[in-house]
Structure formats: C-alpha cells, structure tokens
Amino acid sequence: MSEAHQNVPVLAIDGPSGTGKGTIASLVASHLEWHTLDSGALYRAFAYVAVENDVSPDDVLGLEKLIRTINIAFTQTDTGLKIAADGRDITDQVRCEAGGKRASIFAKIPLVRQGLLDRQRRMRVAPGLVADGRDMGTVVFPDAFLKIFLDASASIRAQRRYNQLKEKGFSGTLRGLEKEIVERDAQDRNRSASPLIPASDAIALDTSRKGIVEVFDEVVTLIEDRLPAA
Ligand code: C5P
C-alpha cells in the first residue's frame, strides 16, 4: 500500500447482518462524499462465480485461479449497488439469502480472504472511504480513524431482513429466516480466519431500538469528533 493510500481516511463499520451497516455506510458516504466498499458484496460475488464454475471450497488450485482471474465490478446506481461478474449483472442472484449463505462458506477460507485483501485495500481512494463488513476494523483497515461495531438482537435483525425480503416477494417464514441468520452469524463469529469480532478500539452501537436516522446522527457526531474538518 502506498503512502498516499495510507493517508486517506477510512471509516470502518462492522457487525452481523441486519444491523443496518450497509444503509448507514451509504448514508454516511453520501454525507461526506466519500467512496464506499461493500465487502459483503465482494464475498457474495466471489462465492457465486466459484459455484457457477464448479470450484468447491476445498479446490485450492481452482480457488487460486479464480482469485487471479475473477472480474467483478461494482456500480452505484439510483436503486443501489449493482454487482457484475464478467459484465453480467448478478445483483439479484447474490443479494438473496442463499447468496449470503454461500458467501459465508467461501469467506471461511484463509486463501480466499487473503486473495481478496488487496482488492479491498485498493478502494482506499481520496477523499475517503466508508467500508462495511465483518473485518474492516480488525484486518483490512486496522488504521481506520474510526471503527464502529453495529449490533442488534437476532430477532430484530431477522424482522428487518424479513421486511426487506418480503418487498421482493420472499415466500419463507420469519422463523426460518431467523434460524438462517443465527447460523450464518455463528459461522462468521467462530471461524479462525478474520472472525466477526469488534476491533479492540471499536465503538459498539446497539441498533435494536434505534431507527436509521438516530444511528446515522450518532455516527456523524463520532466522525466530527475525530475528524474536525468533516
Ligand atoms: O454483509 P453481507 O451479509 O453481504 O456478507 C455476506 C457474508 O460474507 C457474511 O455472512 C460473511 O460470511 C462474509 N463477509 C466476510 N467478511 C466481510 C464481509 C462479508 O466474511 N468483510
């Protein structure tokens, strides 16, 4: 990483799914006019392309080749982030629950995490970056000027996710969804490579009883305290 990159400020937002990380990250990035890194989208896209190419999680050579050749592009649009692999839009295929589950399986593999590290660090471009995921503050950007760890109870996270998915025609049950969310979190928290844990210098915010605007205001206050020019 060049010195120029190192000087670009990074806000790291980590936490399990359904805490509002992605929404807060994009609101804060628009407010500051900074870039965003949705690292979950990267893991989701990688896993999707791996499965499509019959590369299994234990196929070391296949994974290595994919890391070298995979062509994933992100584009910000009015309706959200569009994810493309080799020019094909795969947003809907990766944003579903199956996409999260698949991502979590490949995200356990140290080779995959290491292989995607540089790609994430290259997103650190002036005037600043808001990065959201599971290990932004612990591994990818340990020198982030502010690290936030968002959390909320599993039932509330499931309810939020259920409401989002219902709008897209999801036909599963709230109970089933909560079970899947709890299983995915356990897999993310208990893996040995970059587990989902707050960095020792992260500020924890519980969003269970807070709306997005309240969380956004708290995060902006924290940014202004650390970054007086913001
Ligand atoms: O954030 P999102 O739900 O899109 O992430 C999907 C999965 O990708 C997570 O459950 C996790 O397994 C993996 N992930 C990760 N590290 C990140 C971001 C996502 O392991 N920084």
Residues whose N, C-alpha, C, O or C-beta is under 5 A from the ligand:
A	BS01	C5P	S17 S39 G40 A41 Y43 G100 A103 S104 A107 G133 R134 D135 R184 D188
